[in-house]
Structures are given as C-alpha cells and as structure tokens.
C-alpha cells in the first residue's frame, strides 16, 4: 500500500492525459466521415437486390443515383 508521502507526491499528477492531441482535429474528422461512409456503403450493399451492381450501390451511397440505377433492368 502507498504511504501518505507517496500519495501526496502523486496527487498533482494528471493520469492518462496528454497536453497535446496526437492527431489534427481536421484529419480526425475526415477519417470519421470516411468510416461512416464505408459503413453506410456496406449496409446498403448487404441489403441490395440481386440485380443491382456494386456500382449502383456506390451511386446511391454518394447520392448521385438516377432512376435507371435504382430500378430493375429489363
């Protein structure tokens, strides 16, 4: 067990905190958006109809799909 002198010496230390962030906040935000987009793509890909291609799913994920990409082909 720690003595009272050792407890007093450690009381001013900050545990497990850094003075500076290890990553730039902008890079962290861009990485977060990329992870969310990838998760969204894979969720839509797993729920797609059999006749839809991976490119159709990507267009829907990005938001540039037109009705030709979302309706079944004849």
C-alpha positions in Angstrom: 0.0 0.0 0.0 1.1 3.5 -0.7 2.2 5.7 2.2 0.9 9.2 2.9 4.0 10.8 1.5 3.7 8.9 -1.8 0.0 9.8 -2.1 0.8 13.5 -1.6 3.6 13.3 -4.2 1.3 11.8 -6.9 -1.8 14.0 -6.1 -0.6 16.7 -8.5 0.0 14.4 -11.5 -2.6 14.1 -14.2 -3.0 10.5 -15.2 -3.5 9.3 -18.7 -4.0 12.7 -20.3 -1.9 14.3 -22.9 -1.1 18.0 -23.2 -1.5 18.0 -27.0 -3.7 15.9 -29.2 -1.8 13.3 -31.1 -3.8 13.9 -34.3 -5.1 17.0 -36.1 -8.8 17.5 -35.5 -9.4 18.0 -39.2 -7.7 14.7 -40.0 -9.8 13.0 -37.3 -13.0 14.5 -38.7 -12.1 13.4 -42.3 -11.3 9.9 -41.0 -14.6 9.7 -39.2 -16.5 10.7 -42.3 -14.7 8.1 -44.3 -15.5 5.4 -41.7 -19.2 6.4 -41.7 -19.4 6.4 -45.5 -17.8 2.9 -45.6 -20.2 1.6 -43.0 -23.1 3.1 -45.0 -21.9 1.6 -48.2 -21.6 -1.9 -46.8 -25.0 -1.7 -45.1 -26.6 -0.7 -48.4 -24.6 -3.4 -50.2 -25.9 -6.1 -47.9 -29.5 -5.0 -48.4 -29.3 -4.6 -52.2 -31.5 -6.5 -54.7 -29.7 -9.3 -56.6 -29.9 -7.4 -59.9 -28.2 -4.3 -58.5 -24.4 -4.0 -59.0 -21.8 -2.7 -56.6 -21.6 0.5 -58.7 -25.3 1.1 -58.4 -24.9 0.8 -54.6 -22.0 3.3 -54.6 -24.0 5.8 -56.6 -26.9 5.6 -54.1 -24.5 5.9 -51.2 -22.9 9.1 -52.7 -26.3 10.5 -53.7 -25.8 10.7 -57.5 -28.0 7.8 -58.5 -30.8 8.3 -61.0 -33.9 6.1 -61.5 -32.0 4.0 -64.0 -29.7 2.9 -61.2 -32.4 2.2 -58.7 -35.0 0.3 -60.9 -34.6 -3.3 -62.1 -33.1 -3.8 -65.5 -35.2 -5.5 -68.2 
